[in-house]
Structure formats: structure tokens, C-alpha cells
Amino acid sequence: EKTGLIETKSKNIEQHVRENNKGLLLEFMETAVQAGWKMAHVKTREEATQYIISITQTIKPKTVIRSNHSILKTIEIDQALSNQGISSKILTLEPELDTGKQNAERAILRQHAIKADMGITGVDYAIAETGSCVLLAKPGTSRLVSLLPPVHIAVVLSNQILPSLDELFILRSKNFLRGNFD
């Protein structure tokens, strides 16, 4: 019975997000700016790439790390950074490594993150009420990209914006009950 209730609530949340996409985007942007974020609303993947490059032209990073979120592959940020003479690295940990090798690889990735001037990630969710982004722990995805470099760029799709943490917890509960832990 609880599973059915969560499924129903999840469907309602997904419908609400679709129907109120523009309002949620505006609320998210307003709240994020109040929290001190610099925001840009772009309409195309090319505009997203150009905005990221404009930031690099301002802060002049030597090294950039990025996550392996799929959105970053579609905006072709690696080539754009390379064209600017900026070294970039995808921080990802191979999940099939044994524990000893994983620990050694983590130490190497951590050093890359510490030395990086900028990190770029996608997000799993964004919360309009708090102006915050949610990056879930997943095999192969390093959250260090968003935590250690002094500058973090988060690429958020408008359909990833939820009204509040309440909706996030319901959607995550649905995934957990379905056995999907990503």
C-alpha cells in the first residue's frame, strides 16, 4: 500500500514539474542568486558551451575537471576547452577495480580535484525552494568535481528542477522501492 502511495505521489510530482517548468526555473534561478550563485539561463547546448567558455576567459583556469554526467557529453565541452588551450580531465572511478586499486585510484583523482581550478558537473536534481543542486553518489561518478575546485559550474536542465526537498525525497523513495539506487 505504501509503495502504491509513493508511486501515485511520484506521478503527480512528475506531472507538476512538466506543467510548471517555467515557474520552477524562475524560482530556482531567483533563489540561487539570493544564495550567491551566478546564474545564466541558456536555451541551447551551444549557448551552454559558450557560457562556460566565457567563464574560463574570465577566471583563466589552467586545469578543469568534469564529471561524467551525460549532459556534458552532449554540450561537447571537452573540445571547446581544448580549443582554448585548457587542459581538462574527466574524473571517474572504474567500479570494477578491486578495493586496493580503487583506493589508489581515488587518491590520484583526489589530487587532480585538489589541483583543478574549475569543476564542471551535470546534476541529478535541482531544488527551486533552496536554489541548490543534488548530485547523487553513483558508480563511476566523482562528487569531488563539485566540492574541491574553487569554481564549480553545474549544468542544470529545466526538467531536473523540483519544487522542494519533499518532492526529492518522494522520488528517491520510489527509486529505492523499485531497487534503483542510482
Phi, psi and omega in degrees: 000319179295322179298317179297320178296316179294320177300316180296314178299321179298315178298320178296319178297312181299321177293317179300317180297316178297315185285337185241026185306311183294318179294320178295320178299313180297317179296316179301312182296316180297314181293319180296319178296318177299329180278357176104005178283153167261129186238151171218132175258115179243156185258340183231163177295325178296320177295323178297315179299314181296323179294317178298317178297322178296326176293318180296328179290336178277312186267346176051060178288147174273321181230139178233136172246155178217160177277178178258026175302140186298328181300329182288336175287325184283338178267000174053047183290328182301313180295319180297319177295316180301319178299336179269001181078021182258129178284131178229152181218138174273122177270108178215143180251125179291117185292340184274000178290148176290166188303316180298315179291324178297317180297318178295317179295320177302318180297320178294314180297320179300318179295321175299317182293320180296321183278343184291146178271339183206144175238142180234129177225162161272188175224164174266324176210160169229148185246114183298317184300324184252350183066031184243163180246149179242124174243116183277149173288125180220152175302130176086351182253124180261121176281353177301333180302325181269347188257323189264318179296149181293339178237130178236127173251124178250125177265116185244129173271145185298332180282001177265357185271124177252154180298314185207177177296332179303314180294321177301313183296324177292314180296320178293324176297317178301312180298319180296315181295331177277355181084011178262108185260006177274000000 
